[in-house]
């Protein structure tokens, strides 16, 4: 994803992102005040490209409503003004699941590798994506962005964990002790 300094999108708008299928969706961000902003979606499967526009408010915020898309992968979303643009590649449309709560909601695969090595090694479905957000608390209201967020293609992440996992010294000592 390339970004120009005078237009900013939240971290959730990044290469590999997933958007809920079959529902209109919002593209938002910030640019100069009273600036016309457009979003163009180019589906990968030969579908017809669609463009929608809005004008930023006096504080530079903008929100563009895009039409619903069927399930699919490989789309390109470009958000642009007359001088600046952000291009987001490998956009997928599918089902969104929100997982949160207890510590097991963020259980790293390396902690269960020894119990499920085959299941993790065989998990190569590249269409499953995870949006990883850092643990942060803000009780003052909804946030429009958060630093440190990123999209992960799960097949890549799982294979990486399987190949590079080495137990900590503490874990190795525990195994050696009678």
MIDOSE-1310 file (N, C-alpha, C; in nm, 2 decimals, decimal comma, always signed):
residues 178
xxxx	+0,08/-0,12/+0,00/+0,00/+0,00/+0,00/+0,09/+0,12/+0,00; +0,06/+0,22/-0,09/+0,14/+0,34/-0,09/+0,05/+0,45/-0,04; +0,10/+0,54/+0,04/+0,02/+0,65/+0,10/+0,10/+0,78/+0,08; +0,02/+0,88/+0,04/+0,08/+1,01/+0,03/+0,05/+1,09/+0,15
xxxx	+0,14/+1,19/+0,19/+0,12/+1,25/+0,32/-0,01/+1,33/+0,35; -0,07/+1,38/+0,24/-0,19/+1,46/+0,27/-0,32/+1,39/+0,26; -0,32/+1,26/+0,26/-0,44/+1,18/+0,27/-0,41/+1,06/+0,36; -0,49/+1,03/+0,46/-0,46/+0,93/+0,56/-0,58/+0,84/+0,57
xxxx	-0,57/+0,71/+0,57/-0,67/+0,61/+0,59/-0,64/+0,54/+0,72; -0,74/+0,49/+0,80/-0,71/+0,41/+0,92/-0,64/+0,29/+0,88; -0,57/+0,23/+0,98/-0,48/+0,11/+0,96/-0,56/-0,01/+0,91; -0,69/-0,01/+0,93/-0,77/-0,13/+0,88/-0,77/-0,13/+0,73
xxxx	-0,75/-0,02/+0,66/-0,75/-0,01/+0,52/-0,60/-0,04/+0,48; -0,57/-0,17/+0,45/-0,44/-0,21/+0,41/-0,44/-0,33/+0,32; -0,34/-0,36/+0,25/-0,33/-0,48/+0,17/-0,37/-0,60/+0,24; -0,45/-0,68/+0,18/-0,50/-0,81/+0,24/-0,62/-0,79/+0,33
xxxx	-0,68/-0,68/+0,33/-0,80/-0,65/+0,42/-0,92/-0,73/+0,37; -1,01/-0,75/+0,46/-1,14/-0,82/+0,43/-1,25/-0,73/+0,47; -1,35/-0,72/+0,38/-1,47/-0,64/+0,40/-1,59/-0,74/+0,39; -1,69/-0,71/+0,48/-1,81/-0,79/+0,48/-1,88/-0,80/+0,34
xxxx	-1,91/-0,92/+0,29/-1,97/-0,93/+0,16/-2,12/-0,90/+0,17; -2,18/-0,87/+0,05/-2,32/-0,85/+0,04/-2,38/-0,73/+0,12; -2,29/-0,64/+0,16/-2,34/-0,52/+0,24/-2,26/-0,40/+0,19; -2,34/-0,28/+0,18/-2,26/-0,16/+0,16/-2,16/-0,14/+0,26
xxxx	-2,05/-0,08/+0,22/-1,94/-0,06/+0,32/-1,89/+0,09/+0,31; -1,83/+0,13/+0,42/-1,78/+0,27/+0,43/-1,63/+0,27/+0,42; -1,58/+0,37/+0,34/-1,44/+0,40/+0,33/-1,42/+0,54/+0,39; -1,34/+0,55/+0,49/-1,32/+0,68/+0,56/-1,18/+0,72/+0,58
xxxx	-1,15/+0,84/+0,61/-1,02/+0,89/+0,63/-1,01/+1,04/+0,65; -0,89/+1,10/+0,63/-0,87/+1,24/+0,65/-0,79/+1,30/+0,54; -0,82/+1,42/+0,50/-0,75/+1,49/+0,39/-0,76/+1,64/+0,42; -0,73/+1,72/+0,33/-0,75/+1,86/+0,34/-0,90/+1,89/+0,35
xxxx	-0,94/+2,00/+0,42/-1,08/+2,04/+0,43/-1,14/+2,07/+0,30; -1,27/+2,03/+0,28/-1,35/+2,06/+0,16/-1,29/+2,01/+0,04; -1,23/+1,89/+0,04/-1,17/+1,83/-0,07/-1,25/+1,72/-0,13; -1,28/+1,72/-0,26/-1,35/+1,60/-0,32/-1,26/+1,48/-0,31
xxxx	-1,32/+1,37/-0,26/-1,25/+1,24/-0,25/-1,33/+1,13/-0,32; -1,26/+1,04/-0,39/-1,33/+0,93/-0,45/-1,27/+0,80/-0,41; -1,34/+0,69/-0,42/-1,30/+0,55/-0,40/-1,34/+0,47/-0,52; -1,24/+0,40/-0,57/-1,27/+0,31/-0,69/-1,23/+0,17/-0,65
xxxx	-1,33/+0,08/-0,67/-1,31/-0,06/-0,64/-1,31/-0,14/-0,77; -1,20/-0,21/-0,79/-1,18/-0,29/-0,91/-1,18/-0,44/-0,87; -1,29/-0,51/-0,90/-1,30/-0,65/-0,86/-1,20/-0,73/-0,94; -1,15/-0,84/-0,88/-1,05/-0,92/-0,95/-1,11/-1,01/-1,06
xxxx	-1,23/-1,06/-1,04/-1,29/-1,16/-1,12/-1,36/-1,10/-1,24; -1,30/-1,00/-1,30/-1,36/-0,94/-1,42/-1,49/-0,87/-1,40; -1,53/-0,84/-1,28/-1,65/-0,76/-1,25/-1,63/-0,62/-1,29; -1,73/-0,54/-1,29/-1,73/-0,40/-1,33/-1,68/-0,31/-1,21
xxxx	-1,58/-0,23/-1,25/-1,53/-0,13/-1,15/-1,64/-0,04/-1,11; -1,63/+0,01/-0,98/-1,73/+0,10/-0,93/-1,66/+0,21/-0,86; -1,71/+0,34/-0,87/-1,65/+0,45/-0,81/-1,76/+0,53/-0,74; -1,73/+0,58/-0,62/-1,82/+0,66/-0,54/-1,74/+0,78/-0,49
xxxx	-1,80/+0,89/-0,45/-1,73/+1,01/-0,41/-1,80/+1,08/-0,29; -1,72/+1,17/-0,23/-1,77/+1,25/-0,12/-1,68/+1,37/-0,11; -1,72/+1,47/-0,03/-1,63/+1,58/+0,00/-1,60/+1,58/+0,15; -1,47/+1,61/+0,18/-1,43/+1,61/+0,32/-1,49/+1,73/+0,39
xxxx	-1,51/+1,71/+0,52/-1,57/+1,82/+0,60/-1,47/+1,93/+0,63; -1,51/+2,03/+0,71/-1,43/+2,14/+0,75/-1,30/+2,09/+0,83; -1,31/+1,98/+0,90/-1,20/+1,93/+0,97/-1,12/+1,82/+0,89; -1,16/+1,80/+0,76/-1,08/+1,71/+0,67/-1,13/+1,57/+0,67
xxxx	-1,23/+1,53/+0,76/-1,27/+1,39/+0,76/-1,36/+1,37/+0,64; -1,36/+1,24/+0,59/-1,45/+1,21/+0,48/-1,50/+1,06/+0,50; -1,61/+1,03/+0,44/-1,67/+0,90/+0,45/-1,74/+0,88/+0,31; -1,71/+0,77/+0,25/-1,76/+0,73/+0,12/-1,83/+0,60/+0,13
xxxx	-1,96/+0,59/+0,09/-2,03/+0,47/+0,10/-2,02/+0,39/-0,04; -1,97/+0,27/-0,03/-1,95/+0,19/-0,15/-2,05/+0,08/-0,15; -2,09/+0,04/-0,27/-2,20/-0,06/-0,29/-2,15/-0,20/-0,24; -2,25/-0,28/-0,20/-2,22/-0,42/-0,16/-2,15/-0,50/-0,27
xxxx	-2,06/-0,60/-0,23/-1,99/-0,68/-0,33/-2,01/-0,83/-0,29; -2,01/-0,92/-0,39/-2,03/-1,06/-0,35/-1,89/-1,11/-0,30; -1,89/-1,23/-0,24/-1,77/-1,29/-0,19/-1,67/-1,30/-0,31; -1,54/-1,28/-0,27/-1,44/-1,29/-0,37/-1,31/-1,23/-0,31
xxxx	-1,20/-1,26/-0,38/-1,07/-1,21/-0,34/-1,00/-1,13/-0,45; -0,89/-1,06/-0,42/-0,80/-1,00/-0,52/-0,85/-0,87/-0,58; -0,94/-0,80/-0,51/-0,99/-0,67/-0,56/-0,89/-0,57/-0,52; -0,89/-0,45/-0,59/-0,81/-0,34/-0,57/-0,90/-0,22/-0,53
xxxx	-0,87/-0,15/-0,42/-0,94/-0,04/-0,38/-0,85/+0,08/-0,38; -0,88/+0,19/-0,45/-0,80/+0,31/-0,46/-0,88/+0,42/-0,41; -0,83/+0,50/-0,32/-0,89/+0,61/-0,26/-0,81/+0,73/-0,31; -0,87/+0,83/-0,37/-0,79/+0,94/-0,43/-0,86/+1,08/-0,43
xxxx	-0,77/+1,18/-0,43/-0,82/+1,32/-0,46/-0,75/+1,36/-0,59; -0,76/+1,48/-0,62/-0,69/+1,53/-0,75/-0,54/+1,52/-0,74; -0,48/+1,51/-0,62/-0,34/+1,51/-0,61/-0,28/+1,39/-0,53; -0,36/+1,33/-0,45/-0,31/+1,22/-0,36/-0,39/+1,09/-0,38
xxxx	-0,33/+0,98/-0,35/-0,40/+0,85/-0,36/-0,34/+0,75/-0,27; -0,43/+0,65/-0,23/-0,39/+0,53/-0,16/-0,44/+0,41/-0,23; -0,35/+0,32/-0,26/-0,39/+0,20/-0,34/-0,38/+0,08/-0,24; -0,49/+0,00/-0,23/-0,50/-0,11/-0,14/-0,52/-0,24/-0,23
xxxx	-0,43/-0,33/-0,22/-0,44/-0,45/-0,30/-0,48/-0,57/-0,23; -0,52/-0,67/-0,30/-0,56/-0,80/-0,25/-0,67/-0,79/-0,14; -0,78/-0,71/-0,18/-0,89/-0,69/-0,09/-0,99/-0,81/-0,11; -1,03/-0,87/+0,00/-1,13/-0,98/-0,01/-1,26/-0,93/+0,05
xxxx	-1,37/-1,00/-0,01/-1,50/-0,98/+0,05/-1,55/-1,11/+0,09; -1,60/-1,12/+0,22/-1,64/-1,25/+0,28/-1,70/-1,23/+0,41; -1,70/-1,33/+0,49/-1,76/-1,32/+0,62/-1,66/-1,27/+0,72; -1,71/-1,18/+0,81/-1,63/-1,12/+0,92/-1,67/-1,18/+1,05
xxxx	-1,58/-1,23/+1,13/-1,60/-1,28/+1,26/-1,52/-1,20/+1,36; -1,58/-1,15/+1,46/-1,51/-1,07/+1,56/-1,49/-1,17/+1,68; -1,36/-1,18/+1,72/-1,32/-1,26/+1,83/-1,25/-1,18/+1,93; -1,29/-1,19/+2,06/-1,23/-1,11/+2,16/-1,27/-1,17/+2,30
xxxx	-1,22/-1,12/+2,40/-1,26/-1,17/+2,53/-1,14/-1,22/+2,61; -1,15/-1,34/+2,66/-1,05/-1,40/+2,75/-0,92/-1,42/+2,67; -0,82/-1,46/+2,75/-0,68/-1,47/+2,69/-0,68/-1,57/+2,58; -0,76/-1,68/+2,58/-0,76/-1,77/+2,47/-0,80/-1,72/+2,33
xxxx	-0,86/-1,60/+2,33/-0,90/-1,54/+2,21/-0,77/-1,49/+2,13; -0,66/-1,47/+2,20/-0,54/-1,43/+2,14/-0,43/-1,53/+2,16; -0,46/-1,66/+2,18/-0,36/-1,76/+2,20/-0,27/-1,78/+2,08; -0,14/-1,75/+2,10/-0,04/-1,77/+1,99/-0,03/-1,92/+1,95
xxxx	-0,02/-1,95/+1,83/-0,01/-2,08/+1,78/+0,11/-2,16/+1,84; +0,22/-2,08/+1,86/+0,34/-2,15/+1,92/+0,31/-2,21/+2,05; +0,21/-2,17/+2,12/+0,18/-2,23/+2,25/+0,11/-2,37/+2,24; +0,05/-2,40/+2,13/-0,01/-2,53/+2,11/+0,05/-2,61/+2,00
xxxx	+0,16/-2,57/+1,95/+0,23/-2,64/+1,84/+0,26/-2,78/+1,88; +0,31/-2,81/+2,00/+0,34/-2,94/+2,03/+0,22/-3,03/+2,04; +0,10/-2,98/+2,07/-0,02/-3,06/+2,08/-0,09/-3,08/+1,95; -0,07/-2,99/+1,85/-0,14/-3,00/+1,73/-0,05/-2,97/+1,61
xxxx	+0,06/-3,03/+1,60/+0,16/-3,00/+1,49/+0,10/-3,02/+1,35; +0,03/-3,13/+1,33/-0,02/-3,17/+1,20/-0,14/-3,07/+1,16; -0,23/-3,04/+1,25/-0,34/-2,95/+1,22/-0,28/-2,81/+1,18; -0,18/-2,76/+1,25/-0,13/-2,63/+1,22/-0,05/-2,63/+1,09
xxxx	+0,03/-2,74/+1,06/+0,10/-2,75/+0,94/+0,01/-2,76/+0,82; -0,10/-2,82/+0,83/-0,20/-2,84/+0,72/-0,29/-2,72/+0,70; -0,28/-2,62/+0,79/-0,37/-2,50/+0,78/-0,31/-2,40/+0,68; -0,34/-2,42/+0,56/-0,28/-2,33/+0,45/-0,38/-2,25/+0,37
xxxx	-0,50/-2,24/+0,42/-0,61/-2,17/+0,35/-0,58/-2,02/+0,35; -0,53/-1,97/+0,24/-0,48/-1,83/+0,23/-0,60/-1,73/+0,22; -0,73/-1,78/+0,21/-0,84/-1,69/+0,21/-0,88/-1,65/+0,35; -0,83/-1,71/+0,45/-0,86/-1,67/+0,59/-0,76/-1,56/+0,63
xxxx	-0,82/-1,45/+0,67/-0,73/-1,34/+0,71/-0,77/-1,30/+0,86; -0,67/-1,25/+0,93/-0,68/-1,21/+1,07/-0,64/-1,06/+1,08; -0,73/-0,98/+1,14/-0,69/-0,84/+1,17/-0,64/-0,84/+1,31; -0,52/-0,82/+1,33/-0,46/-0,82/+1,46/-0,45/-0,68/+1,52
xxxx	-0,51/-0,65/+1,63/-0,51/-0,52/+1,69/-0,44/-0,53/+1,83; -0,35/-0,44/+1,86/-0,28/-0,45/+1,99/-0,38/-0,42/+2,11; -0,35/-0,48/+2,22/-0,43/-0,46/+2,34/-0,41/-0,31/+2,38; -0,52/-0,24/+2,38/-0,52/-0,10/+2,42/-0,65/-0,06/+2,47
xxxx	-0,65/+0,02/+2,57/-0,77/+0,07/+2,64/-0,79/+0,21/+2,62; -0,91/+0,25/+2,59/-0,95/+0,39/+2,58/-1,10/+0,40/+2,62; -1,13/+0,45/+2,73/-1,27/+0,45/+2,78/-1,34/+0,59/+2,75; -1,28/+0,66/+2,66/-1,34/+0,79/+2,63/-1,43/+0,79/+2,50
xxxx	-1,45/+0,68/+2,44/-1,54/+0,67/+2,33/-1,47/+0,59/+2,21; -1,55/+0,57/+2,11/-1,50/+0,50/+1,99/-1,38/+0,57/+1,93; -1,29/+0,49/+1,87/-1,17/+0,54/+1,81/-1,18/+0,52/+1,66; -1,13/+0,62/+1,59/-1,13/+0,61/+1,44/-1,01/+0,54/+1,38
xxxx	-0,91/+0,52/+1,46/-0,79/+0,45/+1,42/-0,71/+0,40/+1,54; -0,62/+0,31/+1,52/-0,54/+0,26/+1,63/-0,40/+0,22/+1,57; -0,29/+0,27/+1,63/-0,16/+0,23/+1,58/-0,13/+0,08/+1,61; -0,05/+0,02/+1,52/-0,01/-0,12/+1,54/-0,10/-0,22/+1,49
xxxx	-0,21/-0,19/+1,42/-0,30/-0,29/+1,37/-0,24/-0,34/+1,24; -0,27/-0,47/+1,20/-0,23/-0,53/+1,08/-0,31/-0,65/+1,04; -0,32/-0,67/+0,91/-0,38/-0,79/+0,85/-0,28/-0,90/+0,83; -0,32/-1,02/+0,87/-0,23/-1,14/+0,85/-0,31/-1,24/+0,77
xxxx	-0,24/-1,29/+0,67/-0,30/-1,41/+0,59/-0,27/-1,53/+0,67; -0,37/-1,60/+0,73/-0,34/-1,70/+0,83/-0,25/-1,82/+0,77; -0,27/-1,86/+0,65/-0,18/-1,97/+0,60/-0,03/-1,93/+0,61; +0,00/-1,81/+0,58/+0,14/-1,77/+0,59/+0,18/-1,77/+0,74
xxxx	+0,10/-1,71/+0,82/+0,14/-1,70/+0,96/+0,15/-1,84/+1,03; +0,06/-1,93/+0,99/+0,07/-2,06/+1,05/+0,19/-2,14/+1,01; +0,22/-2,13/+0,88/+0,34/-2,20/+0,83/+0,47/-2,14/+0,89; +0,47/-2,01/+0,90/+0,59/-1,94/+0,96/+0,61/-1,99/+1,11
xxxx	+0,50/-2,00/+1,18/+0,51/-2,05/+1,32/+0,57/-2,19/+1,33; +0,52/-2,28/+1,24/+0,56/-2,42/+1,24/+0,71/-2,43/+1,20; +0,76/-2,35/+1,11/+0,90/-2,36/+1,07/+1,00/-2,30/+1,16; +0,96/-2,19/+1,23/+1,05/-2,12/+1,31/+1,04/-2,14/+1,46
xxxx	+0,95/-2,22/+1,50/+0,93/-2,23/+1,65/+1,05/-2,30/+1,71; +1,10/-2,24/+1,81/+1,20/-2,30/+1,90/+1,15/-2,28/+2,04; +1,14/-2,38/+2,12/+1,10/-2,36/+2,26/+1,19/-2,27/+2,34; +1,14/-2,20/+2,43/+1,22/-2,11/+2,52/+1,31/-2,20/+2,61
xxxx	+1,41/-2,14/+2,66/+1,50/-2,22/+2,75/+1,42/-2,27/+2,87; +1,33/-2,19/+2,92/+1,25/-2,24/+3,03/+1,17/-2,36/+3,00; +1,11/-2,36/+2,88/+1,03/-2,47/+2,83/+1,12/-2,59/+2,81; +1,24/-2,57/+2,75/+1,33/-2,68/+2,73/+1,37/-2,75/+2,87
xxxx	+1,40/-2,66/+2,97/+1,43/-2,72/+3,10/+1,32/-2,80/+3,16; +1,20/-2,75/+3,14/+1,08/-2,83/+3,20/+1,07/-2,96/+3,14; +1,10/-2,98/+3,01/+1,10/-3,11/+2,94/+1,21/-3,20/+2,99; +1,32/-3,15/+3,03/+1,43/-3,23/+3,07/+1,41/-3,28/+3,22
xx	+1,35/-3,20/+3,30/+1,34/-3,24/+3,44/+1,25/-3,36/+3,45; +1,28/-3,46/+3,55/+1,20/-3,58/+3,57/+1,07/-3,54/+3,64
